[in-house]
Every structure is written in structure tokens, then in C-alpha cells.
């Protein structure tokens, strides 16, 4: 039984990157789909596909590596808010990951967005994870 599906999602991606896999398959949910879309938009993953063929959906993520050095685009993924300890921030206390080089993913009243978009919209919310 999995008590924190977002932590499982991040761990599967971290493990696939550490093992130099090209594709990772993850059980699907709407929040995971939104996080995957943000990772794609910000250039951390190469591509993704949502397979909702059967009762349980699957997200297939193609991981991104540098063509010459084979370094992964994702260096670190860190879960911030957990089911046991939620971390909420106001619009004036939004986190900056690696001084703006990384991305903090938040769930807000405007949907799942990055820290930069939250600053632009002037909203706060629950900090899901940091990606750099």
C-alpha cells in the first residue's frame, strides 16, 4: 500500500535517472499528470504519454540526457509537503530553488503551477516538490 503517491512518483523518476533508463512508467493520477506537464514545459523530461487504456492509467515518461556527456537533465527532485506534514506558503513567501535556476511546483487555487507563475499571479499554496 502506498501512502504517498507523489513521493513514489518522484522516487521512480530519481531511480530511473540513477539507472540511466530512457523510459519510466508510473501509475497515473491527475496531480501526477499536471506535474509531468510542468516537467516537460520546463525541459526536465524529453516527452511523455498518458495511457488510459485500461482501468488503471499509466504515465510513460521519456527521460532527458545531454547528448555528449550523458548527464541527466534532472539533478535533484525533493518532496517538500507530505501527507503527514503539509507545507503551505503565502504569495509573499514563495520559495526559490537554486536562486531561480530550479523549479518549485505548487498546487494552488489556480491549479498546479511553478513558483514563477505563482509569483506572477500573486497566489500561494502547498509546495509539492523542488526540481533542479
Buried (B, 14 or more C-beta within 10 A) or exposed (E): EEEBBBBBBBBBBBEBBEEEBEEBBBBBBEBBBBBBBBBBEBEBBBEBEEEEEEEEBBBBBBBBBEEEEEEBBBEEBEBBBEEEEEBEBEEEEBBEBEEEEBBBBBBBEEEBBBBBBBBEEEBBBBBBBBBB
